[in-house]
Amino acid sequence: MNYELKEGVALILNFELNFELYKMKEVRHSTHRWEKTLVVLFFLLFPFHPFSFSSFQLFNSSPSPASALHAEGRFRKKLMRVDSLLALRYLRTSHDTNYVTRPKERMTLKLRFNQTGNQIRSKGTVRDTRFKSNLSTSRKSTISLAVAYRGIALSYSINPAKLGGIYNDYELNFDFNSSRFCVNASYQRASSLSGDMTFGEITIPLVKDEADMKVFNITGYYVFNHRRYSVSAAYSQSYFQRRSAGSWLAGLSYQGGNIHTSDKRKELMPDDPDIRINVGHFGIGGGYGYNLVLGKRWLFNITLLPTFVIYNRNKLTINDESQHAGRMKFNMLFNERAAIVYNFSPRYFAGLSAVANNSLFVDDAVTVHQNKWMARAFVGMRLWK
């Protein structure tokens, strides 16, 4: 199970707990000197346990040596109990171990480079006038550090452009991968939408801050051949795919959002029309995913999940006058994923992955295509058996 929290995560550094964890025997005997340094760095960035000796001492400012030792012993027992429960959950599997296995190490550390983008293209005829538009948001580039313990992961991302005041959009991505069910979701709030809009022979440029956009995408699907096919092996590296296998998928998709004239443009051009476009689409469908294993080191994944829209609600509002879109001839949502993972050894790995959510809507007058995508490169290591 993997959770991703992007931007604005408050980190509380607990040096006492980190030092105790660093001293643990398993880490001391399973890592080299440079790996120990990396472990300490990650613990400082990702304190994932809510208890600590220092927090205990906060409420007991001057404990006696006997009571301090007793409290420390109780804490260690609780910590071991929690770790045992996590180990039972982590090692329990419904997979066919001839095809899918868990890594022996309990911890995974990853450094990831991410880039996302969103593009909207449309064309058609309105009131006997041909129009065409090609709009896109600014690409978002982030660097993230991630730690996973017993299959539970947390990552923290840094956006250099946002720190420099260049990028002001907001985006949140969420992934949940289990043996049977997977969920991928994203939310984007952007004011960087820009491009060209052509009406007849006239081309009007749209610059940043003249339109605001909010988009939400979510896809969930069920893996039928979950005993032999692992999504997590390709996208979170919490499993090993030992032999090639694939699976049919059944899924649901939703895409919704709106684009409207920004307040800045209204102030600069008060005579221009106030335009708002609202969309909502719910689809159901099926697809296929396949893991190709080459030798003992390479893993290739491709996943396709098209869904047919069974409900949509589209509305165009111009100066408070609303018009609902008619029934569309063709209305589909496409969800694609691809990944390449190279295992240098059972402990070290690197790879690339990409996720795309595409929508295509066609009626008698208008065709609209949207492409929301995320690409990722990563390197990682497993440790602490």
C-alpha positions in Angstrom: 0.0 0.0 0.0 1.5 3.3 -1.0 0.5 6.8 -0.1 2.0 10.0 -1.6 1.7 13.4 0.0 2.9 16.2 -2.2 4.0 19.7 -1.0 3.3 21.3 2.3 4.1 18.3 4.5 5.2 19.3 8.0 8.2 17.3 9.1 8.9 16.9 12.8 12.5 15.8 13.4 13.0 13.5 16.3 16.8 13.1 16.7 16.6 10.8 19.8 14.5 8.2 18.0 16.5 8.5 14.8 19.7 7.8 16.8 18.2 4.8 18.5 17.0 3.4 15.2 20.4 4.0 13.6 22.0 2.0 16.4 19.8 -1.0 15.9 21.8 -4.2 15.3 20.1 -5.1 12.0 21.2 -1.9 10.3 24.7 -2.0 11.7 25.3 -5.5 10.3 23.4 -5.1 7.0 24.8 -1.9 5.6 28.1 -0.4 4.6 29.4 2.8 6.0 28.0 5.0 3.2 24.6 3.3 3.4 24.5 4.1 7.1 24.8 7.8 6.3 21.9 7.5 3.8 19.8 5.7 6.4 20.3 8.5 8.9 19.4 11.1 6.2 16.2 9.4 5.4 15.2 9.0 9.0 15.7 12.7 9.5 13.5 13.5 6.5 10.8 10.9 7.2 10.2 10.3 10.9 7.3 7.9 10.6 6.7 6.7 14.2 4.5 8.9 16.5 6.2 7.9 19.7 9.7 8.8 21.1 11.7 8.8 24.2 11.9 12.6 24.1 8.1 12.9 24.0 7.9 10.7 27.0 10.4 12.9 28.8 8.4 15.9 27.9 5.8 14.9 30.4 8.3 13.5 32.9 10.9 16.2 33.2 13.0 14.5 35.8 12.3 10.8 35.9 14.4 8.5 38.1 16.8 6.1 36.4 14.7 3.1 37.3 11.5 4.6 35.9 13.3 5.8 32.8 14.6 2.2 32.2 11.2 0.8 32.8 9.6 3.2 30.4 12.2 2.5 27.8 11.6 -1.2 28.1 7.9 -0.8 27.7 8.4 1.4 24.6 10.7 -1.2 23.0 8.1 -3.9 23.6 5.4 -1.8 22.0 7.7 -1.0 19.1 8.5 -4.7 18.6 4.8 -5.5 18.8 3.9 -3.0 16.1 6.7 -4.2 13.9 5.5 -7.8 14.4 2.0 -6.9 13.3 3.4 -5.0 10.2 5.6 -8.1 9.4 2.6 -10.4 9.5 0.7 -8.1 7.1 3.8 -7.6 4.9 4.6 -11.3 4.5 1.1 -12.6 4.2 0.4 -13.0 0.5 -2.2 -14.5 -1.8 0.3 -14.6 -4.7 1.7 -17.7 -6.4 5.3 -17.5 -5.2 6.5 -19.0 -8.4 5.5 -15.8 -10.1 5.5 -13.1 -7.4 7.5 -12.7 -4.2 8.2 -10.1 -1.5 11.7 -8.7 -1.1 13.5 -10.0 2.0 14.4 -6.4 3.1 11.8 -4.6 5.2 12.8 -1.1 4.1 13.0 0.6 0.6 14.5 4.0 -0.1 14.0 5.8 -3.4 15.0 9.1 -5.1 12.5 10.1 -7.8 12.4 12.8 -10.5 8.9 13.6 -11.6 7.3 15.7 -14.3 3.6 16.3 -15.0 1.6 18.2 -17.7 -1.9 18.8 -19.0 -3.0 19.6 -22.5 -6.4 20.4 -24.0 -7.2 20.5 -27.7 -10.5 21.2 -29.3 -12.0 22.0 -32.7 -15.4 22.3 -34.3 -18.0 24.7 -35.7 -20.1 27.1 -33.7 -22.6 29.4 -35.5 -21.0 28.5 -38.9 -17.6 29.6 -37.6 -14.7 27.2 -37.5 -12.7 27.3 -34.3 -9.6 25.5 -32.9 -7.7 25.7 -29.6 -4.5 24.2 -28.2 -4.0 25.0 -24.5 -1.6 23.5 -22.0 -0.5 24.1 -18.4 3.1 24.7 -17.3 5.0 21.5 -16.8 5.7 20.7 -13.2 9.1 19.2 -12.2 9.7 17.8 -8.8 12.4 15.9 -6.9 11.1 13.5 -4.2 12.5 11.3 -1.5 10.5 8.2 -0.5 10.8 5.6 2.3 8.7 2.5 2.6 8.6 0.3 5.6 6.9 -3.1 5.4 5.0 -2.0 2.3 3.8 1.4 3.8 5.3 4.3 2.0 5.6 8.1 2.4 7.2 10.5 0.0 8.1 14.2 0.2 8.5 16.3 -3.0 10.3 19.6 -3.6 9.5 21.8 -6.6 12.5 24.1 -7.3 10.4 26.3 -9.6 7.8 26.9 -6.9 10.4 27.6 -4.3 11.7 30.3 -6.8 8.3 31.8 -7.3 8.1 30.7 -10.9 5.4 28.0 -10.6 2.2 28.7 -8.8 -0.1 25.9 -9.8 -1.0 23.1 -7.3 -1.2 19.4 -7.9 -1.8 16.3 -5.7 -1.3 12.7 -6.9 -2.4 9.6 -5.0 -1.6 5.9 -5.7 -2.9 2.9 -4.0 -1.7 -0.6 -5.2 -2.7 -3.9 -3.6 -2.8 -7.4 -5.0 -6.4 -7.1 -6.2 -7.3 -3.4 -6.3 -5.6 -0.3 -7.6 -6.6 3.3 -7.4 -4.9 6.3 -9.2 -6.1 9.8 -8.6 -4.9 13.3 -9.3 -6.1 16.8 -8.6 -4.8 19.9 -10.4 -5.5 23.6 -9.8 -3.8 25.7 -12.5 -3.7 29.3 -13.5 -0.8 28.7 -16.0 -3.1 27.6 -18.9 -1.9 29.2 -22.1 -1.9 28.7 -25.8 -3.8 29.8 -28.9 -7.5 30.0 -29.8 -8.5 30.4 -33.5 -11.9 31.6 -34.6 -12.2 31.7 -38.4 -9.2 33.6 -39.5 -8.5 35.3 -36.2 -6.1 33.8 -33.7 -6.2 35.0 -30.1 -3.3 34.2 -27.7 -4.2 33.1 -24.2 -1.4 33.9 -21.7 -0.9 32.7 -18.1 -3.3 34.0 -15.4 -6.1 34.7 -17.9 -7.9 31.4 -17.2 -8.2 29.2 -14.2 -8.6 25.4 -14.4 -9.5 22.7 -11.9 -9.3 19.0 -12.9 -9.9 15.9 -10.9 -9.2 12.4 -12.3 -9.6 9.0 -10.5 -9.4 5.5 -11.8 -10.0 2.3 -9.9 -9.6 -1.3 -11.2 -9.7 -4.9 -10.2 -7.0 -7.4 -11.1 -8.4 -10.8 -12.0 -5.1 -12.7 -12.2 -3.8 -11.2 -8.9 -2.1 -14.5 -7.9 0.4 -14.3 -10.8 0.4 -10.6 -11.8 1.7 -7.8 -9.6 1.0 -4.1 -10.4 3.2 -3.2 -7.4 6.3 -4.9 -8.8 6.3 -2.4 -11.7 5.1 0.8 -9.9 6.2 0.7 -6.3 8.8 -2.1 -6.3 7.3 -3.7 -3.2 7.2 -7.1 -5.0 9.3 -9.1 -7.4 7.8 -10.4 -10.6 9.7 -13.6 -11.2 8.0 -14.8 -14.3 6.0 -13.0 -17.1 2.3 -12.8 -16.5 -0.7 -10.7 -17.4 -4.2 -10.1 -16.2 -7.6 -8.8 -17.4 -8.8 -5.7 -15.6 -12.2 -4.3 -14.8 -12.4 -0.6 -13.9 -14.2 2.7 -13.3 -13.1 6.2 -14.3 -14.2 9.7 -13.5 -13.0 13.0 -14.8 -14.4 16.3 -13.8 -13.5 19.9 -13.6 -14.0 23.4 -14.9 -12.2 26.2 -16.8 -13.3 29.8 -16.4 -12.1 33.3 -17.1 -9.8 34.6 -14.4 -10.5 37.6 -12.2 -7.3 39.2 -13.6 -8.6 39.0 -17.2 -12.0 40.4 -16.1 -10.3 43.4 -14.6 -8.1 44.0 -17.7 -10.8 43.4 -20.2 -14.2 44.0 -18.6 -16.0 44.0 -22.0 -15.0 40.5 -22.8 -17.5 37.7 -22.1 -17.2 35.8 -18.8 -16.9 32.1 -19.9 -17.1 29.0 -17.7 -17.0 25.4 -18.9 -18.0 22.6 -16.5 -17.4 18.9 -17.4 -18.1 15.6 -15.6 -17.7 12.1 -17.0 -18.2 8.7 -15.4 -17.1 5.6 -17.4 -16.9 1.9 -17.0 -14.8 -0.6 -18.9 -12.1 -3.1 -18.9 -8.5 -3.6 -20.1 -5.3 -5.6 -19.8 -2.0 -5.4 -18.0 1.1 -7.4 -18.7 4.5 -7.8 -16.9 7.3 -9.0 -19.2 10.3 -10.4 -17.3 13.6 -10.7 -19.3 16.3 -12.6 -17.5 16.5 -11.9 -13.8 17.0 -8.1 -14.1 14.5 -6.5 -16.5 10.8 -5.9 -15.9 8.5 -4.2 -18.5 4.9 -3.3 -17.9 2.1 -2.0 -20.1 -1.4 -1.4 -18.8 -4.4 -0.2 -20.9 -7.8 0.5 -19.5 -10.4 2.2 -21.8 -13.7 3.1 -20.3 -17.0 4.0 -22.0 -18.7 7.0 -20.5 -22.2 6.1 -19.3 -22.9 9.5 -17.7 -21.8 13.0 -18.5 -22.7 16.4 -17.5 -21.2 19.2 -19.6 -22.2 22.8 -19.4 -21.1 26.0 -21.1 -21.9 29.4 -19.4 -21.4 32.7 -21.1 -22.3 35.8 -19.1 -24.6 33.8 -16.8 -26.4 32.2 -19.7 -26.0 28.4 -19.5 -26.3 25.7 -22.1 -26.0 22.0 -21.5 -24.2 19.9 -24.1 -26.3 17.4 -26.1 -25.7 13.7 -26.3 -22.3 12.9 -27.7 -21.6 10.4 -30.5 -18.3 9.2 -29.0 -17.3 9.7 -25.4 -14.5 7.7 -23.8 -11.8 7.9 -21.1 -8.5 6.1 -21.6 -6.1 5.2 -18.9 -2.6 4.1 -19.7 0.4 3.1 -17.6 3.9 1.9 -18.6 7.0 1.1 -16.6 10.6 -0.3 -17.0 12.5 -1.6 -13.9 16.1 -2.8 -13.9 17.3 -4.7 -10.9 21.1 -4.4 -10.5 20.8 -6.9 -7.7 18.0 -7.9 -5.2 18.9 -4.7 -3.3 19.5 -2.0 -5.9 17.2 -0.9 -8.7 16.3 1.9 -11.1 13.6 2.6 -13.7 11.1 4.7 -15.5 7.3 4.9 -15.4 4.5 7.0 -17.0 0.8 7.4 -16.3 -1.7 9.1 -18.7 -5.4 9.9 -18.4 -6.9 10.8 -21.8 -10.4 11.8 -22.7 -12.0 12.1 -26.1 -15.5 13.7 -26.6 -17.1 14.0 -30.0 -20.5 15.3 -31.0 -21.9 16.9 -34.2 -20.1 20.2 -33.8 -17.2 19.8 -31.4 -14.3 17.4 -30.7 -12.4 17.8 -27.4 -9.3 15.9 -26.4 -7.5 16.2 -23.0 -4.3 14.5 -22.0 -3.1 14.6 -18.3 0.2 12.8 -17.8 3.0 12.1 -15.3 6.5 10.7 -16.0 8.9 9.5 -13.4 12.6 8.3 -13.2 13.8 6.7 -10.0 16.7 4.9 -8.3 16.4 3.0 -5.1 17.8 0.5 -2.6 16.4 -2.1 -0.2 17.9 -2.7 3.2 17.4 -4.0 6.7 16.5 -7.7 6.5 
